[in-house]
Amino acid sequence: MQPVRLATPLMVSLSAALVLRLGIAVGFPNYYAPDEVFQYIEQAHRLVFGQGYVPWEFQTGLRSWVIPLALAAPMALAHCFTPSPLAGLVLIRILLCIASLPIVYCATKWGGRFHGTQGAWIAGLLTALWPDLWLMAPHPLEEALSADLLVPAIYLVEASRGRGDLRHVALAGVLLGLTFALREQLAPAVAVAGVYLCGRNARRWLLALPMAALPVLCAGLLDWFTWGEMFRSFWMNIYLNVILGVAGSYFDSAPPSYYLFNLLYDWLWGALFLGYFAWCGARKLPVAGLAAVATIAVHCCIAHKELRFIFPAVALLVPLAGVGLAGLCANRTMWQKALLTAGLLTGPYMSPMLYMMLPWQENAFRLYAQLAARHPCVVSIQHWDRGFWPILPVFDAATRFTGAATGIGDVEPDAIVAAEGTASIPPGFIRQSCAREGWIPFKQRKPDVCFWTRPVSSCQAGPITPFVLVYPPAAQAFIIRDRLTDAP
């Protein structure tokens, strides 16, 4: 296969993927999971603006500062040009969309390698248009970022087999090490890829292992610099969530069948097509198939389950399905090709899950952005739940927050956020704007969430009762000083 023959499908697939992802990133300022807001964006915001909410994971040293530090760089760059945090949030989403393109690149290359130009078109465009991939692309979650690294790592693993050139081995080792450093639950998938990469070749092992260890060591040193202990975020995550069962006890647990039924709900009949096509593709790319299976299997054994946890497996299964679909489309009529493709794509595009997650928390973002534009001194947040999160990173350094547990707090606020009809609003406050909670299928809609402000405020942000979220009691014993953000 001549590389030039793949130039057009590669360019079109990457362009389609980028345009779609950027349109979603800018047009739908949504948030996929609470971790995205409170554990990553908010911590980057805390580095740049000097204030922000500190979740329990960043009080115990359970999380690494790798992702918040990476997000703080574009946020600080945007802050050089405008005092509003919104520009930094948009820049982060744009950069994340670009970072997701290697998945489409690898899929196009795989399709072209096994099925020529037609295979490149099918695998490339399928991966560019698959909803889960463009939906997750602008979100700074460790699952999405690790998928952006794992797929090209496995591509390099496949590309290096049977070749004497060790450059692919070194780069694949670095990417696999970064994947593990971002999400240690992917260790089985990384191990599968590592065995395929090196096999029985001692030279490859001697090169790949140090290259993979380098980013892991850097993450450990970052833990030492921020938490005072090497690899604290690695072992603390295992100890609290696996041994003490904090995640399963306080954030729900689910049976091993959770992922199967949720994928069926997410993709409807498309799940059956994708499973079969991915199996066909895995016969040509076994390391990708085994890595996807290993990722799903290990997460089935973990009590606390969320569909996003297996996103790296999805990012492998979709290109595999593209390769399998391209093989099945060979020597078939146009109508047969259309039916196979329609059976695969219509399911996820008709799923209620897509239309729930596409605008998820968008109303919350817009409401809090409107409030942030008024530059309040103290905001009393008297409502938050699954359908409406407090989006605090849109506020600048001058705003402080207090929570519902203390009513109005120790300091009189100049803004209140509450569900309409559920809070006693003091005299002098005027309702400014309202928004609906996110739509959840088969759930009754709750009252609109609104914010009230004083026409004239003399608020001064002094000591206030802080805004709080869930704090598992088992984590209280492990509170540690944050050496990165604490003042000397």
C-alpha positions in Angstrom: 0.0 0.0 0.0 1.5 3.3 -1.1 1.2 6.0 1.6 0.0 8.6 -1.0 -3.1 6.6 -1.6 -4.2 7.2 2.0 -3.6 10.9 1.9 -7.1 11.8 0.9 -9.1 9.6 3.3 -6.7 10.5 6.1 -7.1 14.3 5.5 -10.9 14.1 5.1 -11.2 11.9 8.2 -9.1 14.1 10.4 -10.8 17.3 9.1 -14.2 15.9 9.7 -13.2 14.7 13.2 -11.7 18.1 14.1 -14.6 20.2 12.8 -17.2 18.0 14.6 -15.2 18.0 17.8 -14.6 21.7 17.8 -18.2 22.4 17.0 -19.3 20.3 20.1 -16.5 21.8 22.3 -17.5 25.4 21.5 -21.2 25.1 20.9 -22.0 22.8 23.8 -20.0 23.8 26.9 -21.1 20.6 28.7 -19.4 18.6 31.4 -19.3 14.8 31.4 -18.5 13.9 35.0 -18.0 15.8 38.3 -14.3 14.8 38.4 -13.8 17.0 35.3 -15.0 20.1 37.2 -13.9 19.5 40.8 -10.7 17.4 40.5 -9.1 18.8 37.3 -10.4 22.1 36.0 -11.0 23.5 39.4 -7.6 22.6 40.6 -6.0 24.2 37.6 -8.1 27.2 38.3 -6.8 27.2 41.9 -3.2 27.3 40.6 -3.9 30.2 38.2 -6.4 32.3 40.2 -5.4 31.5 43.7 -8.7 30.2 45.0 -11.1 27.3 44.3 -12.8 24.3 45.8 -10.6 21.6 47.2 -12.2 18.1 47.0 -11.3 15.3 49.5 -9.1 13.6 46.9 -6.8 16.7 46.9 -6.9 16.9 50.7 -5.6 13.3 51.1 -3.2 13.2 48.2 -5.2 10.6 46.4 -4.9 12.4 43.0 -1.8 13.4 41.1 -1.3 16.9 40.0 -0.3 15.8 36.5 -3.6 16.7 34.8 -4.3 20.0 36.7 -0.8 21.2 35.9 -1.3 20.4 32.2 -4.6 22.3 32.2 -3.1 25.2 34.2 -0.7 26.1 31.3 -3.4 27.1 28.7 -5.5 28.6 31.4 -2.6 30.8 32.5 -1.8 31.7 28.9 -5.4 32.9 28.3 -5.4 34.7 31.6 -2.5 36.8 30.3 -4.9 38.3 27.7 -8.2 38.5 29.6 -9.1 38.4 33.3 -12.1 36.2 32.6 -11.6 32.4 33.2 -13.9 31.6 30.3 -11.2 32.0 27.6 -9.0 29.5 29.4 -11.8 27.0 29.6 -12.5 27.3 25.8 -8.7 27.0 25.0 -8.5 23.8 27.1 -11.4 22.3 25.2 -9.9 23.2 21.8 -6.5 21.7 22.7 -8.2 18.5 24.0 -10.0 18.1 20.7 -6.7 18.3 18.8 -5.2 15.8 21.2 -7.9 13.3 20.4 -7.1 13.2 16.7 -4.4 10.4 16.9 -7.2 7.9 17.5 -8.7 8.8 14.1 -5.3 8.8 12.5 -4.6 5.3 13.8 -8.0 4.0 12.6 -7.5 5.4 9.1 -4.0 3.9 8.9 -5.2 0.5 10.1 -8.1 0.5 7.6 -5.7 1.3 4.8 -3.2 -1.3 5.9 -5.6 -4.2 5.7 -8.2 -3.1 3.2 -6.7 -0.4 1.0 -8.2 2.9 0.3 -11.7 1.8 0.9 -10.7 0.5 4.3 -9.1 3.8 5.2 -12.3 5.7 4.3 -14.5 3.3 6.3 -12.3 3.0 9.4 -11.3 6.7 9.4 -14.8 8.2 9.0 -16.4 5.7 11.4 -13.9 6.7 14.1 -14.3 10.4 13.3 -18.1 10.2 13.5 -18.6 7.7 16.4 -20.6 9.6 19.1 -18.6 8.5 22.2 -15.4 9.6 20.7 -16.4 13.1 19.8 -18.5 13.5 22.9 -15.5 12.7 25.2 -12.9 14.5 23.2 -13.1 18.0 24.9 -13.2 16.7 28.4 -10.1 16.7 30.6 -10.7 13.3 32.2 -8.0 10.8 32.8 -10.0 8.2 30.8 -10.1 10.4 27.7 -6.5 11.5 28.0 -5.2 7.9 28.6 -7.2 6.8 25.5 -5.5 9.5 23.5 -2.2 7.9 24.4 -3.0 4.2 24.5 -4.4 3.9 20.9 -1.3 5.5 19.2 0.9 3.4 21.6 -0.8 0.2 20.3 -0.5 1.5 16.8 3.3 1.8 17.3 3.3 -1.7 18.8 1.8 -3.1 15.7 3.9 -1.0 13.4 7.1 -2.2 15.1 6.5 -5.9 14.9 9.0 -7.6 12.5 11.1 -4.5 12.1 14.6 -3.9 13.3 14.1 -0.1 13.8 13.9 0.5 17.6 12.5 4.1 17.4 8.9 2.8 17.5 9.8 0.7 20.5 11.2 3.6 22.4 8.2 5.9 21.6 5.7 3.1 22.3 7.3 2.6 25.7 7.0 6.3 26.6 3.3 6.4 25.6 2.5 3.2 27.5 4.3 4.6 30.6 2.3 7.8 30.3 -0.9 5.8 29.9 -0.2 4.0 33.1 0.8 7.2 34.9 -2.5 8.8 34.0 -4.7 5.8 34.9 -3.1 2.9 36.7 -6.3 0.8 36.2 -5.0 0.4 32.6 -2.0 -1.7 33.8 -3.3 -4.9 32.3 -3.8 -3.3 28.9 -0.4 -1.7 29.1 1.1 -5.1 30.0 -0.6 -6.8 27.0 0.8 -4.1 24.7 4.3 -4.4 26.3 4.5 -8.1 25.8 3.5 -7.8 22.2 6.0 -4.9 21.8 9.0 -6.8 23.1 8.2 -10.5 22.9 11.3 -12.5 23.4 13.7 -9.8 22.2 16.0 -8.8 25.0 17.1 -5.6 23.3 13.5 -4.4 23.0 12.9 -5.0 26.7 16.1 -3.2 27.7 14.9 -0.2 25.7 11.2 -0.2 26.3 11.2 -0.7 30.1 13.3 2.3 30.9 11.4 4.5 28.4 8.1 3.4 30.0 9.5 3.9 33.5 10.5 7.4 32.8 7.1 9.1 32.8 6.0 6.9 35.7 9.1 8.1 37.7 8.3 11.7 36.8 4.7 11.2 38.1 6.2 9.8 41.3 8.6 12.7 41.7 5.6 15.1 41.2 3.9 13.4 44.0 7.0 13.9 46.2 7.1 17.6 45.3 3.3 18.1 45.9 2.4 15.6 48.6 5.8 15.0 50.2 5.8 11.2 49.3 6.9 9.4 46.2 3.9 7.8 44.4 1.4 8.8 47.1 -1.4 9.2 44.5 -0.8 5.7 43.2 -0.9 3.7 46.5 -3.5 6.0 48.2 -5.9 5.4 45.4 -5.6 1.7 45.8 -5.7 1.8 49.6 -8.7 4.0 50.0 -10.8 2.9 47.0 -10.0 -0.8 46.8 -8.9 -1.9 50.3 -11.2 0.4 52.4 -13.9 0.5 49.7 -14.5 4.2 49.8 -15.6 4.5 46.1 -17.9 1.5 46.3 -19.4 2.6 49.6 -20.0 6.3 49.1 -20.3 6.6 45.3 -22.3 3.5 44.5 -21.3 0.0 43.5 -22.6 -2.1 40.6 -22.4 -5.8 39.4 -20.0 -7.0 36.7 -22.9 -6.9 34.2 -23.1 -3.1 34.5 -20.9 -2.4 31.5 -22.7 -4.8 29.2 -26.1 -3.4 29.9 -25.0 0.2 29.8 -23.3 -0.3 26.4 -26.5 -1.9 25.1 -28.4 1.2 26.3 -25.7 3.6 25.0 -25.5 2.0 21.5 -28.9 0.1 21.3 -28.7 -2.5 18.3 -25.4 -0.8 17.2 -23.7 -2.6 20.1 -24.3 -6.0 18.5 -22.9 -4.7 15.2 -19.9 -3.1 16.8 -19.2 -6.2 18.9 -19.1 -8.4 15.8 -17.2 -6.0 13.6 -14.7 -5.4 16.4 -14.2 -9.1 16.7 -13.5 -9.3 13.0 -11.0 -6.4 13.3 -9.3 -8.0 16.3 -8.4 -11.0 14.3 -6.1 -8.7 12.3 -5.1 -6.5 15.3 -5.0 -9.0 18.2 -3.0 -6.7 20.5 -5.7 -4.0 20.3 -8.5 -6.5 20.9 -6.8 -8.0 23.9 -6.0 -4.6 25.4 -9.7 -3.6 25.0 -10.9 -6.9 26.6 -8.3 -6.5 29.4 -9.5 -3.0 30.1 -13.2 -4.0 30.4 -12.4 -7.1 32.4 -10.4 -5.3 35.1 -13.1 -2.6 35.5 -15.8 -5.3 35.8 -13.9 -6.4 39.0 -13.9 -2.9 40.5 -17.0 -2.2 42.7 -17.5 1.4 41.7 -18.4 1.6 38.0 -19.0 4.4 35.5 -19.3 4.0 31.8 -16.5 6.5 31.2 -14.0 4.2 33.0 -13.9 1.9 30.0 -13.6 4.7 27.5 -10.0 3.6 26.5 -11.5 0.2 25.5 -14.2 2.0 23.4 -11.5 4.0 21.7 -9.9 0.7 20.7 -13.1 -1.1 19.8 -14.3 1.6 17.3 -11.2 1.5 15.1 -11.3 -2.3 15.3 -14.9 -2.2 14.2 -13.9 0.0 11.3 -11.3 -2.5 10.2 -13.8 -5.3 10.5 -16.6 -3.4 8.7 -14.1 -2.6 5.9 -13.3 -6.3 5.5 -17.0 -7.3 5.4 -17.8 -4.5 2.8 -15.2 -5.9 0.4 -16.9 -7.4 -2.7 -20.4 -6.3 -1.6 -22.9 -4.2 -3.3 -23.5 -0.5 -2.4 -26.8 -1.4 -0.7 -25.2 -4.1 1.4 -22.5 -1.7 2.5 -25.1 0.9 3.4 -27.1 -1.6 5.4 -24.1 -2.7 7.4 -23.0 0.8 8.1 -26.5 1.9 9.0 -26.9 -1.0 11.4 -23.8 0.1 13.2 -24.3 3.9 13.3 -28.0 4.3 13.7 -28.0 2.7 17.2 -25.7 5.1 19.0 -27.2 8.1 17.2 -30.7 7.2 18.2 -29.8 6.4 21.8 -31.4 8.5 24.6 -27.9 8.5 26.3 -26.4 10.6 23.5 -29.1 13.3 23.8 -28.8 13.3 27.6 -25.0 13.7 27.6 -24.6 16.2 24.8 -26.1 19.1 26.8 -25.2 17.6 30.2 -24.6 20.5 32.7 -24.7 23.0 29.9 -27.5 24.9 31.6 -25.5 24.9 34.8 -22.5 26.3 33.0 -24.5 29.1 31.4 -26.3 30.0 34.6 -23.1 30.2 36.6 -21.4 32.1 33.8 -24.1 34.7 33.9 -23.7 35.0 37.7 -19.9 35.2 37.3 -20.2 38.1 34.9 -21.6 40.1 37.8 -18.4 39.5 39.9 -20.1 38.6 43.1 -18.2 38.7 46.4 -19.8 35.7 48.2 -22.1 33.2 46.5 -24.3 31.0 48.7 -24.9 27.7 46.8 -28.0 26.2 48.3 -28.6 23.6 45.6 -26.6 21.1 43.8 -27.4 17.5 42.7 -26.7 15.1 39.9 -28.6 17.2 37.3 -27.1 20.6 38.2 -23.5 21.0 39.5 -21.9 24.2 40.7 -19.6 25.2 38.0 -17.1 27.2 40.1 -14.2 27.6 37.6 -16.0 30.4 35.7 -15.5 32.8 38.6 -12.4 34.9 39.1 -10.3 35.1 42.2 -12.5 37.7 44.0 -15.4 35.3 44.6 -15.8 33.0 47.6 -18.5 30.3 48.1 -20.5 29.0 51.0 -22.9 26.1 51.1 -26.4 25.1 51.9 -25.5 23.3 55.1 -24.8 26.7 56.9 -27.7 28.6 55.3 -26.3 31.9 54.3 -23.0 31.4 56.0 -20.9 33.5 58.4 -20.8 36.4 55.9 -23.8 37.8 54.2 -23.7 36.8 50.6 -24.5 39.1 47.7 -25.7 36.2 45.5 -27.7 33.0 46.2 -28.1 29.9 43.9 -31.1 27.7 44.8 -33.8 25.6 43.3 -36.9 27.7 42.8 -39.4 27.3 45.7 -37.0 25.3 47.9 -35.1 28.0 49.8 -36.0 31.0 51.9 -34.6 34.0 50.0 -33.9 37.0 52.4 -35.5 40.4 51.6 -33.6 42.6 49.2 -32.6 39.8 46.8 -34.0 39.9 43.2 -34.2 36.8 41.0 -32.1 37.3 37.9 -32.0 34.1 35.9 -33.1 30.5 35.9 -32.2 27.3 34.2 -33.5 23.7 34.0 -31.6 20.8 35.4 -30.2 18.3 32.9 -32.6 15.9 31.3 -32.4 12.3 32.7 -34.5 9.7 30.8 -37.4 8.3 32.8 -36.9 10.8 35.6 -39.3 13.6 36.5 -38.0 17.1 36.0 -37.1 19.0 39.1 -37.8 22.7 39.8 -35.7 25.2 37.9 -32.5 26.5 39.5 -32.2 30.2 39.8 -29.8 32.8 41.2 -30.7 35.9 43.2 -28.6 39.0 43.8 -28.7 42.2 45.8 -29.2 45.5 43.8 -26.5 47.1 46.0 -24.0 45.0 47.9 -21.5 46.0 50.6 -20.3 42.4 50.8 -16.7 41.9 51.9 -15.3 38.3 51.5 -14.1 37.5 55.0 -14.0 34.1 56.8 -16.9 32.0 55.6 -18.2 28.5 56.0 -16.8 26.8 52.9 -18.8 25.1 50.3 -18.6 21.3 50.8 -19.4 18.2 48.8 -19.3 14.5 49.8 -16.4 13.7 52.1 -16.1 10.0 53.0 -15.3 9.6 56.7 -12.7 7.0 56.0 -10.6 9.6 54.2 -10.5 12.0 57.2 -7.4 10.2 58.7 -5.3 10.8 55.6 -5.5 14.6 55.2 -2.2 16.0 54.1 -0.7 19.4 53.3 -0.9 20.5 49.7 2.7 21.7 49.2 1.9 23.0 45.6 -0.8 25.5 46.5 -0.3 26.2 50.2 1.4 29.5 51.0 4.8 29.0 52.6 
